[in-house]
Amino acid sequence: MPTARCARCDRPFVSPAATAYSPQHRCYACVEHPPSYTRAWTLYPYTPPLQDAIRLLKYQGKVSLVTPLANLMLTTLPQVDAIDLVIPVPLHHERLCQREFNQALLLADQIGRHLSISVSYTNLVRTTPTPPQTTLSRRNRLKNLRHTFAVQHPAELMNKRILLIDDVFTTGTTVNECAKTLRRSGSADVFVLTLARTIDQNLIPDHTQPAAPYPFSNP
């Protein structure tokens, strides 16, 4: 990923000069509409072969890829202090029944173990089935997830600093709606960590693309 990125949402800047004299520089979107999360880290560009691996996991059930993908996250894990809970972005129960697993939870479980932090996987829930974000325009993505998350036991989150985990950051709408729900329920700071991020191709130098960490021949 490019080194010059927004200090809030981690969006890459076109020029490294954007942060040369202001390391905490934020992108226009974060200045105009500050997200509900405190900070996001998006570790790799969502391009092949990583993109292929994530799709194999999510849509073909290749759960053997969870460990190498989680290891990629741990390799570049940022310094996050005083986290109380790790929470994965939830799936609606209909989608969970179809897929039979939540890839965000599988990644969060390994990260929580590495950090020795409890993973809360039943408190934040998705209450409304919605079309996949990848099928929608940016404008409709912003509308698609409004009021679709809920916290079942707010007292368990009161004043807790939370690390929210997902696989891919596209527009950031999903993690922002999750963070908004958590903050409204009484949590303290919400930090976001995703394995990959969709970005413009012209911002992806060849040397930043991770080598394949997995054998595609896995059953």
SULDALIN-V721867 format. One record per pair of residues at least 12 apart in sequence whose C-alpha atoms are under 8 Angstrom apart, sorted by the first residue. I is the first residue (numbers start at 1). J is the second residue. If there is no record, write none. Layout:
# SULDALIN-V721867
i = (I/I)
j = (J/J)
This chain:
# SULDALIN-V721867
i = (1/1/1/1/1/1/1/1/2/2/2/2/2/3/4/4/4/4/5/5/6/6/6/6/7/7/7/7/7/7/8/8/8/8/8/8/9/9/9/9/9/9/10/10/10/10/11/12/12/13/14/35/36/36/36/36/36/36/37/37/37/37/37/37/37/37/38/38/38/39/39/39/40/40/40/40/41/41/41/41/42/42/42/42/42/42/43/43/43/43/43/43/43/44/44/44/44/44/44/45/45/45/45/45/45/46/46/46/46/46/47/47/49/49/49/50/50/53/53/54/57/58/58/59/61/62/62/64/65/66/66/66/67/67/68/68/69/69/69/70/70/70/72/72/73/74/82/83/83/83/83/83/84/84/84/84/84/84/85/85/85/85/85/85/85/85/86/86/86/86/86/86/86/86/86/86/87/87/87/87/87/87/87/87/87/87/88/88/88/88/88/88/88/88/88/89/89/89/89/89/89/89/89/89/90/90/90/90/90/90/90/91/91/92/92/92/92/92/93/94/95/103/103/104/104/104/105/105/107/107/107/108/108/122/123/123/123/124/124/124/124/124/124/125/125/125/125/126/126/126/127/127/127/128/128/129/130/130/131/138/141/141/142/145/145/145/146/147/149/149/149/150/151/151/151/154/154/155/157/157/157/157/158/158/158/158/159/159/159/160/160/160/161/161/161/161/161/162/162/162/162/162/163/163/163/163/164/164/164/164/164/165/165/165/166/166/166/166/167/167/167/168/168/168/168/168/169/169/169/169/170/170/175)
j = (43/44/45/203/204/205/208/209/16/203/204/205/208/16/16/17/18/19/19/26/24/25/26/27/23/24/25/26/27/39/26/27/30/38/39/40/26/30/35/39/40/41/39/40/41/42/27/199/203/27/203/176/176/177/179/180/183/190/175/176/179/180/189/190/191/192/189/190/191/190/191/192/191/192/193/194/78/192/193/194/169/193/194/195/196/197/73/76/193/194/195/196/197/195/196/197/208/209/210/196/197/198/199/204/209/168/196/197/198/199/198/209/210/211/212/210/212/65/214/167/103/99/103/99/99/218/219/218/214/103/106/107/107/110/213/214/107/195/213/107/110/111/195/213/195/111/161/117/160/161/162/163/117/118/160/161/162/163/117/118/119/120/160/161/162/163/108/112/117/118/119/120/162/163/164/165/105/108/119/120/121/124/162/163/164/165/104/105/108/119/120/121/164/165/166/104/105/124/164/165/166/174/175/178/102/104/105/121/124/125/126/125/126/125/126/127/128/129/126/129/129/166/167/165/166/167/121/165/165/166/167/165/166/152/151/152/153/149/150/151/152/178/182/149/150/151/152/148/149/150/148/149/150/148/149/148/144/145/144/171/171/173/173/173/174/177/177/177/177/178/181/181/181/182/185/185/186/186/182/185/186/187/185/186/187/188/186/187/188/187/188/189/187/188/189/190/191/187/188/189/190/191/190/191/192/193/179/190/191/192/193/192/193/194/192/193/194/195/194/195/196/194/195/196/197/198/194/196/197/198/197/198/192)
